[in-house]
Amino acid sequence: METDSPTTAALTLICHKACNFAEPLLQDARLDSGESELAHAQGTVAILQSLEATDDLQAAVYLSAAAKYLNKPREVLAKSFGPQLSSLAMEAHELMQLQRQTVQLALANPSGQSPAVQTENVRRMMLAFSRDVRVVLLRLASRLQTLRFMGHIRQPVPAFLAEETLSVFAPLANRLGIWQIKWELEDLSFRALQPDRYQALARLLEERRDERQAVVDQLCSDLSHRLAQQGLAAKVYGRPKHIYSIHKKMQGKDLGFHQLMDLLALRVIVSEVSQCYAALSEVHALWQAIPEEFDDYIARPKPNGYQSLHTVVRNAQGRAIEVQIRTQAMHDHADSGVAAHWAYKESGSKGYVGVMADGVYDQRIALMRQLLAWERDLQASNAELAAQAPQDDRIYVMTPQARIVDLPKGATAIDFAYHLHTDLGHRCRGARVDGVMQPLLTPLQSGQTVEIVVAKEGGPSRDWLHADAGYLHTPRAKAKVRAWFNGLAAQATMEKGREAIEKLLQREGKTAIKLEDLAIELGFKDFELLCEAVGKDEFSTRQIETHLRPAEPLPEPDAVVLRKMSRGGSASSKAGVLVVGVDSLMTQLGKCCRPAPPDAILGFVSRGKGVSIHRATCTNVRHMQQAHPERIIDVSWEAQPLSTTLYPVHVEVLAVDRQGLLRDVSEVFAREKLNVIGVQTASFKEMARMGFTVEVRNTQELSLALHGIQMVNGVKQAKRA
């Protein structure tokens, strides 16, 4: 019967074949650390063997290292080792190469991106490349081998490499349950980052080693004897404490070295789950339990699958002792994590702890659950990452300075440029991808290094905004390009307004005026906003002109000149105004207040222009009364003015600006049969202000018109000026 998994003999043959294939290529090659590439591969394979990893994964170590020395590695490896092993090796190769480039460039540019940001990007990159968890396992083993080599030859470990190991690789090993690798990664990194602290803790542990070992031996003997008396077959031995875990516990609980409760630790290995609880009962019977220090990870496994009973007890001398109780299967899983799944997959219909092997511990599902759980941990600690698309929809490319850039799948070099800097995107004219010029609309792939070619000046092309062209993929880049062209349009509008204002100032002879002061006087924060409003026709130059022209000076107190006119040509008869005490006098209606019957009116005798007729409420006539009371005379409307006499009045309308507003207001005047002889409109901040000069026979006609305008949709105010 055929099986999906190769036999042990076949696996051994595969690994041996891969080693022979890679050896000539790797023999004389060295890594940046100085380690021989062949020796590195052999060390990585040894670590994987200790984790019980299958030989195809071990073979992938040699093939992934050899891939960079092949012209067409994917085709060559697929032909020699099959598509599945080739795919595994190439994915591992791509991840290793990308991270190796990151290390090289980070060393060359230590002042680049902040460590926190770079670390977060490495986490994302690991997830993006690690759809097959075996790639993660290989990468962890490779990093551990690098640290071991540097420690062996006493070569200083770069700080960023140790920090990355603590913040990315060790937590990933923990999430996958590979404590054997996790503890060693942590201790080696801790020794590199804080050598003095590491040595101090190591000396403290060493100083009491003999005493502690004697105590542990006695505790193991006592517990083994107790369990044997109860018929429980168990292995009992002391558990070593790792220096970094001691350091973290001292920091987390703010304790001194001698205050730690679990420097003495025992581990009990039994064969059945029921025996775990039986052994726990005997431990508590033998020594005094500390209830708050008990954890049942068998009933409630950790997210990474870890299962065990943890308890802390005190012996007769008051020493605190940590005891871990688990089955052999649990122990193997705790040491090797996901690697142990291969050993237990063939255990029959049931895996360890009674879990169906085809269920939780099915190889693909279980391993991907581990990665997804780790990804959720990252998202919980990073709100920005939580808002982003799933990792499978992301790509990770690098700048020439080793900065990892996270982009959505399908992003182009222009998207990449805008992600780095807006100005870089505007001036982008080409891109070198892995050193080769590529069209700007070429989608980028994970692992590529991208260098943007820019022009000295200029901006984006409108073609970039065409959806079918494929130049832009990210919303950020599209928004930046639209903003550029919107800015050009706004600049053109502003220039149009500036030109109109400057022409007006030249025409009025006011070129010396301070433009900022003018804008503030007109209600704008600065001159640019005034130019923009004028350019958009939201504020008319007529309003600026009115503001610039000073009020007409009051007439000088010269002698009053009254001229008699014939009744037939009397201006008074045309205007329908009678001047008290004078038979016939030239009169004119004031343009400032536009009087019309039956307004209360007053007359002001002007120099050589007869009598100027104003409404009694006119501001100008009040000033005239104060300055020259002797020139104010009483006037009145004729009892029956000619029905054909028309009086121009000014109407102001304030309304919410909308399409068709002017038409609707004009229809009211037409309906009331009033002739409009002048119109001015201006819009600002979604409000429209309109001025109408209308001919009426009397103010009753005007009142009807104003009432009709008030009923127009959007009108806030309609009044006589």
Secondary structure in CASP SS format (residue, H / E / C, confidence):
PFRMAT SS
TARGET T0000
AUTHOR 0000-0000-0000
METHOD secondary structure of the structure
MODEL  1
M C 1.00
E C 1.00
T C 1.00
D C 1.00
S C 1.00
P C 1.00
T C 1.00
T H 1.00
A H 1.00
A H 1.00
L H 1.00
T H 1.00
L H 1.00
I H 1.00
C H 1.00
H H 1.00
K H 1.00
A H 1.00
C H 1.00
N H 1.00
F H 1.00
A H 1.00
E H 1.00
P H 1.00
L H 1.00
L H 1.00
Q C 1.00
D C 1.00
A C 1.00
R E 1.00
L C 1.00
D C 1.00
S C 1.00
G C 1.00
E C 1.00
S E 1.00
E H 1.00
L H 1.00
A H 1.00
H H 1.00
A H 1.00
Q H 1.00
G H 1.00
T H 1.00
V H 1.00
A H 1.00
I H 1.00
L H 1.00
Q H 1.00
S H 1.00
L C 1.00
E C 1.00
A C 1.00
T C 1.00
D H 1.00
D H 1.00
L H 1.00
Q H 1.00
A H 1.00
A H 1.00
V H 1.00
Y H 1.00
L H 1.00
S H 1.00
A H 1.00
A H 1.00
A H 1.00
K H 1.00
Y H 1.00
L C 1.00
N C 1.00
K C 1.00
P H 1.00
R H 1.00
E H 1.00
V H 1.00
L H 1.00
A H 1.00
K H 1.00
S H 1.00
F H 1.00
G C 1.00
P H 1.00
Q H 1.00
L H 1.00
S H 1.00
S H 1.00
L H 1.00
A H 1.00
M H 1.00
E H 1.00
A H 1.00
H H 1.00
E H 1.00
L H 1.00
M H 1.00
Q H 1.00
L H 1.00
Q H 1.00
R H 1.00
Q H 1.00
T H 1.00
V H 1.00
Q H 1.00
L H 1.00
A H 1.00
L H 1.00
A H 1.00
N C 1.00
P C 1.00
S C 1.00
G C 1.00
Q C 1.00
S C 1.00
P H 1.00
A H 1.00
V H 1.00
Q H 1.00
T H 1.00
E H 1.00
N H 1.00
V H 1.00
R H 1.00
R H 1.00
M H 1.00
M H 1.00
L H 1.00
A H 1.00
F H 1.00
S C 1.00
R C 1.00
D C 1.00
V H 1.00
R H 1.00
V H 1.00
V H 1.00
L H 1.00
L H 1.00
R H 1.00
L H 1.00
A H 1.00
S H 1.00
R H 1.00
L H 1.00
Q H 1.00
T H 1.00
L H 1.00
R H 1.00
F H 1.00
M H 1.00
G H 1.00
H H 1.00
I C 1.00
R C 1.00
Q C 1.00
P C 1.00
V C 1.00
P C 1.00
A H 1.00
F H 1.00
L H 1.00
A H 1.00
E H 1.00
E H 1.00
T H 1.00
L H 1.00
S H 1.00
V H 1.00
F H 1.00
A H 1.00
P H 1.00
L H 1.00
A H 1.00
N H 1.00
R H 1.00
L C 1.00
G C 1.00
I C 1.00
W H 1.00
Q H 1.00
I H 1.00
K H 1.00
W H 1.00
E H 1.00
L H 1.00
E H 1.00
D H 1.00
L H 1.00
S H 1.00
F H 1.00
R H 1.00
A H 1.00
L H 1.00
Q C 1.00
P H 1.00
D H 1.00
R H 1.00
Y H 1.00
Q H 1.00
A H 1.00
L H 1.00
A H 1.00
R H 1.00
L H 1.00
L H 1.00
E H 1.00
E H 1.00
R C 1.00
R H 1.00
D H 1.00
E H 1.00
R H 1.00
Q H 1.00
A H 1.00
V H 1.00
V H 1.00
D H 1.00
Q H 1.00
L H 1.00
C H 1.00
S H 1.00
D H 1.00
L H 1.00
S H 1.00
H H 1.00
R H 1.00
L H 1.00
A H 1.00
Q H 1.00
Q C 1.00
G C 1.00
L C 1.00
A C 1.00
A C 1.00
K E 1.00
V E 1.00
Y E 1.00
G E 1.00
R C 1.00
P C 1.00
K C 1.00
H C 1.00
I H 1.00
Y H 1.00
S H 1.00
I H 1.00
H H 1.00
K H 1.00
K H 1.00
M H 1.00
Q H 1.00
G H 1.00
K H 1.00
D C 1.00
L C 1.00
G C 1.00
F H 1.00
H H 1.00
Q H 1.00
L C 1.00
M C 1.00
D C 1.00
L C 1.00
L E 1.00
A E 1.00
L E 1.00
R E 1.00
V E 1.00
I E 1.00
V E 1.00
S C 1.00
E C 1.00
V H 1.00
S H 1.00
Q H 1.00
C H 1.00
Y H 1.00
A H 1.00
A H 1.00
L H 1.00
S H 1.00
E H 1.00
V H 1.00
H H 1.00
A H 1.00
L H 1.00
W C 1.00
Q E 1.00
A E 1.00
I C 1.00
P H 1.00
E H 1.00
E H 1.00
F C 1.00
D E 1.00
D E 1.00
Y C 1.00
I C 1.00
A C 1.00
R C 1.00
P C 1.00
K C 1.00
P C 1.00
N C 1.00
G C 1.00
Y C 1.00
Q C 1.00
S C 1.00
L E 1.00
H E 1.00
T E 1.00
V E 1.00
V E 1.00
R E 1.00
N C 1.00
A C 1.00
Q C 1.00
G C 1.00
R C 1.00
A E 1.00
I E 1.00
E E 1.00
V E 1.00
Q E 1.00
I E 1.00
R E 1.00
T E 1.00
Q H 1.00
A H 1.00
M H 1.00
H H 1.00
D H 1.00
H H 1.00
A H 1.00
D H 1.00
S H 1.00
G H 1.00
V H 1.00
A H 1.00
A H 1.00
H H 1.00
W H 1.00
A H 1.00
Y H 1.00
K H 1.00
E C 1.00
S C 1.00
G C 1.00
S C 1.00
K E 1.00
G C 1.00
Y H 1.00
V H 1.00
G H 1.00
V C 1.00
M E 1.00
A C 1.00
D C 1.00
G C 1.00
V C 1.00
Y C 1.00
D C 1.00
Q H 1.00
R H 1.00
I H 1.00
A H 1.00
L H 1.00
M H 1.00
R H 1.00
Q H 1.00
L H 1.00
L H 1.00
A H 1.00
W H 1.00
E H 1.00
R H 1.00
D H 1.00
L H 1.00
Q H 1.00
A H 1.00
S C 1.00
N C 1.00
A H 1.00
E H 1.00
L H 1.00
A H 1.00
A C 1.00
Q C 1.00
A C 1.00
P C 1.00
Q H 1.00
D H 1.00
D H 1.00
R E 1.00
I E 1.00
Y E 1.00
V E 1.00
M E 1.00
T C 1.00
P C 1.00
Q C 1.00
A C 1.00
R C 1.00
I E 1.00
V E 1.00
D E 1.00
L E 1.00
P E 1.00
K C 1.00
G C 1.00
A C 1.00
T C 1.00
A H 1.00
I H 1.00
D H 1.00
F H 1.00
A H 1.00
Y H 1.00
H H 1.00
L H 1.00
H C 1.00
T H 1.00
D H 1.00
L H 1.00
G H 1.00
H H 1.00
R C 1.00
C E 1.00
R E 1.00
G E 1.00
A E 1.00
R E 1.00
V E 1.00
D C 1.00
G C 1.00
V E 1.00
M E 1.00
Q E 1.00
P C 1.00
L C 1.00
L C 1.00
T C 1.00
P C 1.00
L C 1.00
Q C 1.00
S C 1.00
G C 1.00
Q C 1.00
T E 1.00
V E 1.00
E E 1.00
I E 1.00
V E 1.00
V E 1.00
A C 1.00
K C 1.00
E C 1.00
G C 1.00
G C 1.00
P C 1.00
S C 1.00
R H 1.00
D H 1.00
W H 1.00
L H 1.00
H C 1.00
A H 1.00
D H 1.00
A H 1.00
G C 1.00
Y C 1.00
L C 1.00
H C 1.00
T C 1.00
P H 1.00
R H 1.00
A H 1.00
K H 1.00
A H 1.00
K H 1.00
V H 1.00
R H 1.00
A H 1.00
W H 1.00
F H 1.00
N H 1.00
G H 1.00
L H 1.00
A H 1.00
A H 1.00
Q H 1.00
A H 1.00
T H 1.00
M H 1.00
E H 1.00
K H 1.00
G H 1.00
R H 1.00
E H 1.00
A H 1.00
I H 1.00
E H 1.00
K H 1.00
L H 1.00
L H 1.00
Q H 1.00
R H 1.00
E H 1.00
G C 1.00
K C 1.00
T C 1.00
A C 1.00
I C 1.00
K C 1.00
L H 1.00
E H 1.00
D H 1.00
L H 1.00
A H 1.00
I H 1.00
E H 1.00
L C 1.00
G C 1.00
F C 1.00
K C 1.00
D C 1.00
F H 1.00
E H 1.00
L H 1.00
L H 1.00
C H 1.00
E H 1.00
A H 1.00
V H 1.00
G H 1.00
K C 1.00
D C 1.00
E C 1.00
F C 1.00
S C 1.00
T H 1.00
R H 1.00
Q H 1.00
I H 1.00
E H 1.00
T H 1.00
H H 1.00
L H 1.00
R C 1.00
P C 1.00
A C 1.00
E C 1.00
P C 1.00
L C 1.00
P C 1.00
E C 1.00
P C 1.00
D C 1.00
A C 1.00
V C 1.00
V C 1.00
L C 1.00
R C 1.00
K C 1.00
M C 1.00
S C 1.00
R H 1.00
G H 1.00
G H 1.00
S C 1.00
A H 1.00
S H 1.00
S H 1.00
K H 1.00
A H 1.00
G C 1.00
V E 1.00
L E 1.00
V E 1.00
V C 1.00
G C 1.00
V C 1.00
D C 1.00
S C 1.00
L C 1.00
M C 1.00
T E 1.00
Q E 1.00
L E 1.00
G C 1.00
K C 1.00
C C 1.00
C C 1.00
R C 1.00
P C 1.00
A C 1.00
P C 1.00
P C 1.00
D C 1.00
A C 1.00
I E 1.00
L E 1.00
G E 1.00
F E 1.00
V E 1.00
S C 1.00
R C 1.00
G C 1.00
K C 1.00
G C 1.00
V E 1.00
S E 1.00
I E 1.00
H E 1.00
R E 1.00
A C 1.00
T C 1.00
C C 1.00
T H 1.00
N H 1.00
V H 1.00
R H 1.00
H H 1.00
M H 1.00
Q H 1.00
Q H 1.00
A H 1.00
H C 1.00
P H 1.00
E H 1.00
R H 1.00
I E 1.00
I E 1.00
D E 1.00
V E 1.00
S E 1.00
W E 1.00
E C 1.00
A C 1.00
Q C 1.00
P C 1.00
L C 1.00
S C 1.00
T C 1.00
T C 1.00
L C 1.00
Y E 1.00
P E 1.00
V E 1.00
H E 1.00
V E 1.00
E E 1.00
V E 1.00
L E 1.00
A E 1.00
V E 1.00
D C 1.00
R C 1.00
Q C 1.00
G C 1.00
L H 1.00
L H 1.00
R H 1.00
D H 1.00
V H 1.00
S H 1.00
E H 1.00
V H 1.00
F H 1.00
A H 1.00
R H 1.00
E C 1.00
K C 1.00
L C 1.00
N E 1.00
V E 1.00
I E 1.00
G E 1.00
V E 1.00
Q E 1.00
T E 1.00
A E 1.00
S E 1.00
F E 1.00
K C 1.00
E C 1.00
M E 1.00
A E 1.00
R E 1.00
M E 1.00
G E 1.00
F E 1.00
T E 1.00
V E 1.00
E E 1.00
V E 1.00
R C 1.00
N C 1.00
T H 1.00
Q H 1.00
E H 1.00
L H 1.00
S H 1.00
L H 1.00
A H 1.00
L H 1.00
H H 1.00
G H 1.00
I H 1.00
Q H 1.00
M C 1.00
V C 1.00
N C 1.00
G C 1.00
V E 1.00
K E 1.00
Q E 1.00
A E 1.00
K E 1.00
R E 1.00
A C 1.00
END
